[in-house]
Amino acid sequence: MFETTKRNKLKSGIIVAIFILVITLIVYYVCNALELGTFSIVIALIFSIASAWGSYYYSDKIVLSINRARPATKEEDLKIVNILDALMVTSGLSTKPRLYVVEDNQPNAFATGRNPENAVICVTTGLLEKLDYYELEGVIAHELSHIKNYDILLSCVVSVMVGFVVMISDMFSRILFWGGIDNDRDSDSNGNIILMIIGAVLLILSPIFGTLMQLALSRKREFLADSTAVEFTRNPDGLISALQKLDADENQLQTANSATANMYIVNPFKDNTKEGKKKKSSNLWSTHPSIEDRIEALRNIR
């Protein structure tokens, strides 16, 4: 557990550093092409560092806002509050995560925040209505596992940063498409030309690489969170039953989007076609490992 937490912290630092470098090169490319001269690199550095800082400190607020989540209360959500209180003892966490609820019929949940001291667990009303006590316990234990393993920092920062890279790449691509940038300038040095070429390549490819990295991290961490949840509850059947119900439910999550889909316990996008229902395995573009693989791993814990 300690080694996993340490690795996730290191991965988060590396991802932030890569993000700053990528954004710096993209913004430098655009600023230089707009003939802003020697201020291009200064503007690029300020822009990338500010966006990384904002992603780190405000990623949880951004995600909660996107999902239109409300704080949970004892009056309305007593069962989930009691379950979290009980799991705090076995989880070993010193700070209780804040509970939020999304008004949606699809049963689902996610955890977010930059560290265990600033963590959030968010569940849908569909989850509270359709799962029994032990199933809910399994889901909350799964989300507590993400918090304890520092998966929340990794996934939330990656989600926000990837979304940000896609946004600025799309914006700058539109500028290029409409002829807003003139790249034919004789005054560029060889160094500037190389940096601008790198920036142009990143502008085109970074959304693809960012999304693949986001999906790969998500699939890997779900197996660990499932096994850690069983350590907390000593009841794999509760989580197995919950995963089966979540997978079988055909409701679409109205607030779901591609940037945050990897954060949920199961994929919020439901493919209700005959072809979609036949698919049992995950692929390169899957946000989660298949439910069958996760259940098999849980059964092997016994």
N, C-alpha and C positions, 0 to 999 in steps of 0.2 A: 504493500500500500504506500509506504513512504517513498519507494523508488518510483512508483507511478506518479505520485504527486510532484516529485522532483523533476521527472521527465516532462510533465505537462507544463510546469513553470518555465523550464528551459525552452520548450517548443513555443510557448507564448512569446517569450522574449525574441526568439529567432524570427517568428512570423511578423512581429511588430517591426523589427529591423528591416526585413525584406520589404514590408509594406512601405516603410519610409523611403527606401531606396527606389522602389518602383514608382511611387507617386512623384518623387523628386525628378526622376528621369522623364516621366511623362509631362509634368508641368514645365520642366526646363525646355523640353522639345517645343511645346506650344508657345512659351514665352519668347524663345529665341526665334521661332518662325514668325512671331508677331513683331519682331524687330525691337524688343525691349532692351537689347544690348547686355551690358555687364550686370544689370539687375536681375537677369533671368534666373541665375542660380540661387540668388538670395531669396527671390520670390518663391522658387520651387522648394527650398529648404523650409522656409517659414510655413508654407502651405501644407507640406507633408507632415511636419512635426505637430502642427496644430490639429490636423485631422486625426493623427494617431493618438494624441492626448485626449481628444474628444471621444474617440472610439473606446478608449480604455475606461474613462471615468463615467461616461454617459451611455454606454452600450445597453445596460439593463433598462434604463428609462426609455431609450429608443425602442427596444423590443416590446416593452409593456405598452407603450403608446401605439405601436403598430397593431398590436392585438386587442386594443381597447379593453384592457384588463382593469378590474376594480379590486380594491383590498377585500379580503375575506373577513367576515365578522363572526363572532360567537353566536349571534342571534340567527343568522342565516346559514352558517356553514359550520355548525358545532362539531359534526362528525369528523370532518377533515382536520379541524383544529385539534381535536382529541387524539387522532391518529398521529399527527405530527409531534405532539407533546410526548406521546409514548415512545416514538421512535428516536427522539433526541437522546434518550438514555442509552440505547444500544449503538447508536451511530458514533458516539464519542465526540460529536461536535459541541463546541462550547457556546456558540451563538445560534439562536433559533432563526431560521430563514423566515422572511416575510411571506405571507400567503396571499395569492391573488387568484381571482376567478374571472374567466372569460365566458360570457353568455353565448353558448353555442351547443348545438345538439350532438356534435361529434365528441365521443369520449377520447380525451387526449390530455397531455400534460407536458410541461417542460420546466427546466430550471435555468436561471440566468444570474448574472452578477460577476463582479471582478474577483471576488474572494469569498470564503465562507462567512466572513464578518459582514458582507454586503450582498448576501445571496437572497434570491427570490425563487419560490416555487409557485408555478401558475397551473391551475387545472381548469377544465371546462365544466360547465354545468351538466353536460352530457355524461361526463365521467362520474360525477357525484350521484347522478340519478340511476345509472345503469350498472354500476359495480357494487358488490357487497363489501362488507367491512374488510375481509382478508385480501380481496382483490385491490381495494383502495390502498391498503397497507403496503402491498407489493409495489404499486406504482409510486407511492410517496417515498418508499425506501429506495427505489431506483433513482429518483430525482435527488435524494439526499446523497446517494453514491456519487453522482456527478459533482455535487458540491464538495464532498470530501476529497475527491480525486483531482479537484481543480479543473475538471472538464468544462465547467461553466465559463471560466475565463477563456479557455482555448476556443470553445465553440462560439461564444458570444462575440469575442474580438474578431474572429475569422469571419463570422456572418456579417457584422457591420462593415468590416474593411473590404470584404469582397463586394458587398453591395455598393460601397462607396467607389471602388475601382470601376465597377461596371457603369455606374452613373457618370463619372467623369470621362470614361472612355467613350461612352455613347455621346456625351455632349461635345467632346472635342472631335469625334468622328463626323458629327453633323457640320461642325465648322469647316472641316477639311472638305467635306462633300459639297458644301455650298460655295467653296472657293474663297473662304475667309482668310486663308493662310497662304502666303507666298514663300515657297521653299527655294526659289532660284535667286540666291544672293551670293555674290562673289566675295564678300567680305568675311565669310565664315572660315575659320581656321580648320585644319584637319581634325583637331581635337573636338571642336564644336560639331563638325559634320558627323564624327563617330558617335558622339553622345546623342545627336538628333536622330541618327539611324536607330540606335538602341531604343530611344524613346518612342519612335514610330512603331517599332516591332512590338514593344510592350503595350502600346496603345491598342494594338490589334489583338494580341494573344493573351494579355493578362486576364481578361474576364474568363477565358476558357481554363487557363491554368489555375486561377483562383477558385473556380467552381469545383474542379477536380480535386484540389487539395481539401476544400471544405467537405466534400462528400467522403473522401477517403478517411479523414479524421473522424467523421461522424460514425461511419460503419464500425470502425475499430473500437471506439469507446463504448458502444452499446453493449457489447458482450461483457466487458469488464463491469459496467454498471449493473447489469443483470446479476452477475455472480456476487458482487458486493452487497446487493439488495438482499440476497438470500442469507448472507452472513448476518445482516441486521435483523431479519424476521425469523430465520430458521424455518421458513415455510415456502419452499419453491412452488408448491401447488397454487398458492395465492397469486403469484406473479404469472405463472403459466396460464391460469384461467383468465387473468386480466388481459394478457396479450392475445389470447384467442378471441375474447369479446371485442377488443379494440380492432383486431384485424377483420372480424366479420361485420362490423358496423359499416353501413354504406353511406352514412351522412358525410357531406363535404364540410370542411372547416372554413367558414366564411372569411375569416381574417388571415388565412394561410397565404404565404407568398414564398417564392423560391429562395429568398435570402435567409429566411428563418426556419424553413421546413426541416433542416437537419437537427434542430434543437429539440423537437418533440420526441416523445417516447416511441411513437410509431409515425410513419409517413402520413401527414395530414391530407395529402392528395390521394383520393381514392379513384382507382381505375375500375369502374363497374362494368366494363365491357366483358364479353366472353373471353377474349384473348387475355385481358388483364387479370381475370380471375384464375386463369390457367397458369399464370406465371408464379412459380414457387421459389425461384432463386433470385438473388440480387445480381446486379451487373455494375459496370463502371460508373453508370449515371444514377445508381440507386442512392438515396439519402440514408437508407438503413439496411442492415442485413435482413434476410428474409425471416419472417416469423417462425417458419419451420426450423431454420437453423438455430434461432435463439432458444426455442423450446427444447430442441434436442440437447443443446449445451446445458440448459437448466436441469434436464432430467439426468444428465451425466454427473451432476454434482452430488446426487444422492449417495 
